[in-house]
Amino acid sequence: MPEKLNLTEAEWRERLSPEQYRVLREGGTERAFTGQYEKNKMAGEYVCAACGLPLFESEDKYDSGSGWPSFTAPATTDAVEEHRDVSHGMIRTEVTCARCSGHLGHVFPDGPGPDGLRYCINSASLDFKPEEN
């Protein structure tokens, strides 16, 4: 399990753009089909935009048609944490970064991978590190 990163709200605001802060720290969601990584097909890894923890690998990314980057699994079993989310009149499973507790998105049981999961993640919560050749 990664060591927790706890910063003050002022430190988070200094570190993150306003949109990243809204998504990662306030649990916001970017509009569908607007995120910078939704159509990204490059090889590499997706890390937390707040703390740099590796979260997802490009080989686990697929086009779900949802409008957000979708992955079949996290990079490692301890990269993300899952929490029950009953906001917006529905029951969902929220996904947060295991290091900084930043809101990433939600996981749904309708993915194509071996576990049948779809990690639907906000681009604003991610940075992309291209694979080096």
C-alpha positions in Angstrom: 0.0 0.0 0.0 1.5 3.4 -0.9 2.3 5.8 1.9 -0.5 8.4 2.2 0.1 12.0 1.0 -1.8 14.5 3.1 -1.6 18.2 2.1 -3.7 21.2 3.2 -6.4 22.5 0.9 -4.1 25.5 0.2 -1.3 23.2 -0.9 -3.7 21.2 -3.2 -4.9 24.4 -4.8 -1.3 25.5 -5.4 -0.4 22.1 -6.9 -3.5 21.6 -9.1 -5.3 23.5 -11.9 -8.8 24.7 -11.0 -10.3 21.8 -13.0 -8.0 19.2 -11.4 -8.9 20.5 -8.0 -12.6 20.4 -8.8 -12.3 16.7 -9.9 -9.7 15.4 -7.6 -10.4 17.2 -4.3 -14.2 18.0 -4.7 -15.3 14.8 -6.5 -16.3 16.6 -9.7 -16.7 15.0 -13.1 -15.6 16.5 -16.4 -18.1 16.6 -19.2 -18.2 13.5 -21.4 -16.0 13.5 -24.5 -14.0 16.6 -23.4 -11.1 15.0 -21.5 -7.6 15.1 -23.1 -7.0 11.3 -22.6 -10.4 10.0 -23.8 -9.1 9.2 -27.3 -5.4 8.8 -26.4 -4.0 5.6 -28.0 -0.3 6.0 -27.2 1.5 3.4 -25.2 2.5 4.4 -21.7 1.2 4.7 -18.2 -1.5 7.0 -16.6 -0.5 8.4 -13.2 -2.4 10.5 -10.6 -2.3 14.1 -11.6 -2.1 15.1 -7.9 0.7 12.8 -6.6 2.2 10.9 -9.5 1.2 7.4 -8.4 1.0 5.0 -11.3 -2.7 4.1 -11.7 -3.4 2.5 -15.1 -1.5 1.1 -18.1 -2.3 1.9 -21.7 -2.7 -1.8 -22.5 -5.7 -1.9 -20.2 -7.3 1.1 -21.8 -10.2 0.7 -24.3 -12.9 2.8 -25.9 -16.1 2.1 -24.0 -18.0 4.8 -25.8 -18.8 6.4 -22.4 -16.9 9.6 -23.1 -14.2 9.1 -20.5 -11.0 7.1 -20.5 -11.9 3.5 -19.6 -9.7 0.8 -18.3 -10.2 -2.9 -17.5 -8.0 -2.9 -14.4 -5.7 -0.6 -12.3 -1.9 -0.9 -12.8 -1.6 -2.7 -9.5 -4.0 -4.1 -6.9 -3.1 -1.4 -4.4 -3.0 1.6 -6.8 -6.7 2.6 -6.2 -9.2 2.4 -3.5 -12.9 1.8 -3.9 -15.7 3.4 -1.9 -19.5 3.2 -2.0 -21.0 6.3 -3.5 -24.7 7.0 -3.1 -24.7 10.6 -4.5 -26.8 11.7 -7.4 -29.7 9.3 -6.5 -27.8 6.1 -7.5 -25.5 3.5 -6.0 -22.0 3.5 -7.6 -18.5 2.6 -6.6 -16.1 5.5 -6.5 -12.4 5.0 -7.3 -9.8 7.1 -5.5 -6.0 7.3 -5.6 -4.5 5.1 -2.9 -1.8 7.6 -2.1 -3.6 11.0 -2.0 -7.3 9.9 -1.9 -8.0 12.0 -5.0 -11.3 11.3 -6.8 -10.6 9.5 -10.1 -14.0 8.3 -11.3 -16.1 5.2 -10.8 -15.9 1.5 -11.6 -18.8 -0.4 -13.2 -19.5 -4.1 -13.7 -19.8 -3.9 -17.5 -16.3 -4.0 -18.9 -14.8 -6.4 -21.4 -11.8 -7.7 -19.4 -11.5 -10.9 -17.4 -13.0 -9.4 -14.3 -15.8 -7.7 -16.2 -14.9 -4.2 -14.8 -14.9 -0.8 -16.4 -12.9 1.9 -14.6 -14.4 5.1 -15.9 -11.8 7.8 -15.1 -11.7 11.6 -15.5 -8.8 12.8 -17.7 -8.4 15.7 -15.3 -7.3 13.3 -12.6 -4.6 11.8 -14.8 -1.2 12.6 -16.3 0.1 10.5 -19.1 3.7 9.2 -19.2 4.5 7.9 -22.8 6.4 4.7 -23.1 10.1 5.3 -23.8 11.5 3.4 -26.8 
